[in-house]
Amino acid sequence: MNESANVVPFRAEDNGPADDTRQRPAGGIAFAEAKRMAEALVFASAEPVSSKALADRLPDGTDVAAVMEELKSDYARRGVNLVRVDDCWAFRTAGDLAFLMSRQSTQQKKLSRAALEMLAVIAYHQPVTRAEIEEIRGVETSKGTLDILLETGWVRMRGRRRTPGRPVTYGTTTDFLDHFGLEELRDLPGLDELRGAGLLSSRMPTNFSVPQPPVDADTLGEDEDPLTDIDLEELGLLTPRVEGD
């Protein structure tokens, strides 16, 4: 009997070296390069970079969301973290290392209690008018306090309400989210968190509730009109044009 008949023919592919290309995801090299490019764009920017701006600069067809989420994961355990601010991205010092920067940072002037209350009302109730802020707080709103919030860059004029008098509506900005370490408005603390932090009195009415902020703060509501150049001129935000210009 020929013993060789029972021998299984040797196939190189069974025990040969692994082919790395078979385990590499489709477009793996392009994806890695897109990550490097996105990293450079965000690093070089003094302001948070929007996903749209990244999509405009990265190669066509790049899955910006996937690229940024993986890049965020890469930086999760480093001294600098990649954070999402609304629909923008920025590098920030890791939260547990913030104490290292405290000696070099300039202490900002603290907001008054009235300004903090007004900021909270705007954050949770936006879009909101000055009259609505006063109604919620139960006291008259000082224009100076509102001006201070606008100067901080945390509050902006959104549009005009479609009601008599067309009052200006106010909302928060990306800088507001960035300063308070929020990815989006839905990350604002809820009622239980506010109580746990001692920010709400235990004697609050039983029917008191914290409203759910809008998901997309940049989109005007059905009862809002965008600010026009004429509106901006009336509000002192745009220099009136001289005839003949």
NORGI-V937862 format. One record per pair of residues at least 6 apart in sequence whose ideal C-beta (glycine too) atoms are under 8 Angstrom apart, sorted by the first residue. I is the first residue (numbers start at 0). J is the second residue. D is the distance in Angstrom with one decimal. If there is no record, write none. Layout:
BEGIN
i = (I | I)
j = (J | J)
d = (D | D)
END
This chain:
BEGIN
i = (24 | 29 | 29 | 30 | 30 | 30 | 32 | 33 | 33 | 33 | 33 | 34 | 34 | 34 | 34 | 36 | 36 | 36 | 37 | 37 | 37 | 37 | 37 | 37 | 37 | 38 | 40 | 40 | 40 | 40 | 41 | 41 | 41 | 41 | 41 | 41 | 42 | 44 | 46 | 46 | 47 | 47 | 47 | 47 | 47 | 47 | 47 | 48 | 48 | 48 | 49 | 49 | 49 | 50 | 50 | 50 | 50 | 50 | 50 | 51 | 53 | 53 | 53 | 53 | 54 | 54 | 57 | 57 | 67 | 67 | 67 | 70 | 71 | 71 | 71 | 71 | 73 | 74 | 74 | 74 | 77 | 78 | 78 | 78 | 79 | 79 | 79 | 79 | 80 | 80 | 80 | 80 | 80 | 81 | 81 | 81 | 82 | 82 | 82 | 82 | 82 | 82 | 83 | 83 | 84 | 84 | 84 | 84 | 84 | 85 | 85 | 85 | 85 | 85 | 85 | 87 | 89 | 92 | 92 | 94 | 110 | 110 | 110 | 110 | 111 | 113 | 113 | 114 | 114 | 114 | 116 | 117 | 117 | 117 | 117 | 117 | 117 | 118 | 118 | 118 | 118 | 118 | 120 | 120 | 120 | 120 | 121 | 121 | 121 | 121 | 121 | 121 | 121 | 122 | 122 | 122 | 122 | 122 | 123 | 123 | 123 | 123 | 124 | 124 | 124 | 124 | 125 | 125 | 125 | 125 | 125 | 125 | 125 | 125 | 126 | 126 | 126 | 126 | 126 | 126 | 126 | 126 | 126 | 126 | 127 | 127 | 127 | 127 | 128 | 128 | 128 | 128 | 128 | 129 | 129 | 129 | 129 | 129 | 130 | 132 | 132 | 133 | 133 | 145 | 145 | 148 | 149 | 149 | 151 | 152 | 152 | 152 | 153 | 153 | 153 | 153 | 153 | 154 | 154 | 154 | 154 | 154 | 155 | 155 | 155 | 155 | 156 | 156 | 156 | 156 | 156 | 156 | 157 | 157 | 157 | 157 | 157 | 157 | 157 | 158 | 158 | 158 | 158 | 158 | 158 | 158 | 159 | 159 | 159 | 159 | 159 | 159 | 159 | 159 | 160 | 160 | 160 | 160 | 160 | 161 | 161 | 161 | 162 | 165 | 167 | 167 | 168 | 168 | 170 | 171 | 171 | 175 | 176 | 176 | 176 | 181 | 183 | 184 | 184 | 184 | 184 | 185 | 185 | 185 | 187 | 188 | 189 | 190 | 190 | 190 | 190 | 193 | 193 | 194 | 199 | 213 | 219 | 226 | 228 | 231 | 232 | 232)
j = (30 | 58 | 61 | 62 | 65 | 66 | 58 | 57 | 58 | 61 | 66 | 66 | 69 | 70 | 73 | 56 | 57 | 58 | 53 | 57 | 63 | 66 | 67 | 70 | 88 | 70 | 48 | 52 | 53 | 56 | 48 | 53 | 81 | 88 | 89 | 90 | 90 | 89 | 87 | 89 | 84 | 85 | 87 | 88 | 89 | 173 | 177 | 87 | 88 | 89 | 86 | 87 | 88 | 63 | 64 | 67 | 86 | 87 | 88 | 86 | 63 | 66 | 67 | 88 | 61 | 63 | 63 | 66 | 81 | 83 | 88 | 81 | 80 | 81 | 82 | 83 | 81 | 80 | 81 | 90 | 93 | 92 | 93 | 96 | 90 | 91 | 92 | 93 | 90 | 91 | 92 | 93 | 94 | 88 | 89 | 90 | 88 | 89 | 90 | 91 | 180 | 182 | 182 | 183 | 173 | 176 | 177 | 181 | 182 | 173 | 176 | 182 | 183 | 216 | 217 | 173 | 177 | 99 | 100 | 180 | 118 | 147 | 148 | 151 | 144 | 141 | 144 | 144 | 147 | 148 | 136 | 132 | 136 | 140 | 144 | 145 | 148 | 148 | 153 | 154 | 171 | 175 | 127 | 132 | 135 | 136 | 127 | 132 | 148 | 154 | 169 | 170 | 171 | 171 | 175 | 184 | 187 | 212 | 187 | 209 | 210 | 212 | 131 | 132 | 135 | 210 | 157 | 168 | 169 | 170 | 171 | 212 | 213 | 216 | 157 | 158 | 160 | 168 | 169 | 170 | 213 | 219 | 220 | 223 | 135 | 168 | 169 | 170 | 160 | 166 | 167 | 168 | 169 | 140 | 145 | 166 | 167 | 169 | 166 | 140 | 169 | 139 | 140 | 154 | 169 | 154 | 155 | 156 | 174 | 172 | 174 | 175 | 171 | 172 | 174 | 175 | 178 | 169 | 170 | 171 | 172 | 175 | 169 | 170 | 171 | 172 | 167 | 168 | 169 | 226 | 234 | 236 | 167 | 168 | 169 | 170 | 219 | 223 | 226 | 167 | 168 | 219 | 223 | 224 | 225 | 226 | 165 | 166 | 167 | 168 | 223 | 224 | 226 | 230 | 166 | 167 | 168 | 222 | 223 | 222 | 223 | 224 | 222 | 224 | 226 | 234 | 220 | 223 | 216 | 184 | 216 | 181 | 182 | 183 | 184 | 187 | 214 | 212 | 213 | 214 | 216 | 211 | 212 | 214 | 212 | 196 | 209 | 199 | 207 | 208 | 209 | 199 | 209 | 201 | 207 | 220 | 225 | 234 | 237 | 237 | 238 | 239)
d = (7.2 | 6.8 | 7.9 | 8.0 | 7.8 | 6.9 | 7.9 | 5.3 | 6.2 | 4.8 | 5.1 | 5.4 | 6.5 | 5.3 | 7.8 | 7.2 | 5.7 | 7.9 | 5.7 | 6.3 | 7.6 | 5.4 | 6.4 | 6.1 | 7.9 | 6.0 | 5.9 | 7.7 | 6.2 | 5.8 | 5.1 | 7.8 | 7.0 | 5.2 | 6.5 | 6.1 | 6.1 | 7.6 | 8.0 | 7.6 | 4.9 | 7.9 | 3.5 | 6.1 | 4.0 | 6.2 | 6.2 | 5.9 | 5.4 | 7.1 | 5.7 | 4.8 | 7.9 | 5.3 | 7.2 | 7.2 | 5.2 | 7.3 | 7.3 | 7.5 | 5.2 | 7.9 | 7.3 | 7.2 | 7.0 | 5.0 | 6.5 | 7.3 | 7.4 | 7.3 | 5.7 | 5.6 | 7.7 | 4.6 | 7.5 | 7.1 | 7.7 | 5.2 | 4.4 | 7.6 | 6.9 | 7.0 | 5.4 | 5.7 | 5.2 | 7.1 | 6.3 | 6.7 | 7.2 | 5.7 | 7.6 | 5.2 | 7.7 | 6.3 | 7.6 | 5.9 | 7.3 | 6.0 | 7.6 | 5.1 | 7.7 | 7.2 | 4.7 | 8.0 | 5.7 | 5.0 | 4.7 | 7.5 | 6.5 | 5.1 | 5.4 | 7.2 | 5.8 | 7.6 | 7.9 | 5.9 | 6.8 | 7.6 | 6.0 | 7.3 | 7.1 | 7.2 | 7.9 | 7.9 | 6.9 | 6.9 | 5.3 | 5.1 | 5.7 | 6.1 | 5.9 | 6.0 | 7.1 | 6.6 | 5.9 | 6.7 | 6.3 | 5.8 | 6.5 | 6.8 | 8.0 | 8.0 | 6.5 | 5.1 | 5.1 | 6.2 | 5.8 | 6.9 | 7.4 | 5.7 | 5.2 | 6.6 | 6.2 | 5.2 | 7.1 | 7.2 | 6.2 | 6.6 | 6.7 | 6.1 | 5.2 | 5.9 | 6.9 | 7.8 | 6.4 | 5.9 | 7.3 | 7.6 | 6.7 | 3.8 | 6.2 | 6.7 | 6.7 | 6.3 | 5.0 | 7.2 | 7.7 | 3.9 | 6.9 | 5.3 | 7.9 | 7.7 | 5.7 | 5.9 | 7.7 | 6.5 | 5.8 | 7.7 | 5.7 | 4.2 | 6.7 | 5.6 | 7.2 | 5.5 | 6.8 | 6.6 | 7.2 | 7.5 | 6.3 | 5.3 | 7.6 | 5.8 | 4.9 | 7.7 | 7.7 | 4.1 | 7.2 | 7.6 | 7.8 | 6.1 | 4.4 | 7.8 | 6.1 | 5.9 | 5.8 | 3.9 | 6.6 | 5.7 | 7.3 | 6.1 | 6.8 | 7.2 | 7.1 | 6.2 | 7.4 | 5.0 | 5.2 | 7.4 | 6.2 | 6.3 | 6.9 | 7.6 | 7.8 | 4.5 | 6.3 | 4.5 | 6.8 | 6.5 | 7.8 | 7.6 | 5.3 | 5.2 | 4.1 | 5.4 | 5.2 | 5.6 | 4.3 | 6.8 | 5.9 | 6.7 | 6.8 | 4.9 | 6.7 | 6.4 | 5.1 | 7.8 | 5.5 | 6.0 | 6.2 | 4.9 | 6.9 | 6.1 | 7.4 | 7.3 | 7.9 | 7.0 | 8.0 | 5.7 | 5.4 | 7.2 | 6.5 | 7.9 | 7.1 | 6.9 | 7.4 | 6.7 | 7.5 | 3.8 | 6.5 | 7.3 | 5.7 | 7.6 | 6.6 | 6.5 | 5.8 | 7.2 | 6.0 | 7.5 | 7.8 | 6.5 | 4.6 | 4.8 | 6.8 | 7.7 | 7.9 | 8.0 | 6.2 | 7.8 | 6.0 | 3.7 | 7.7 | 5.0)
END
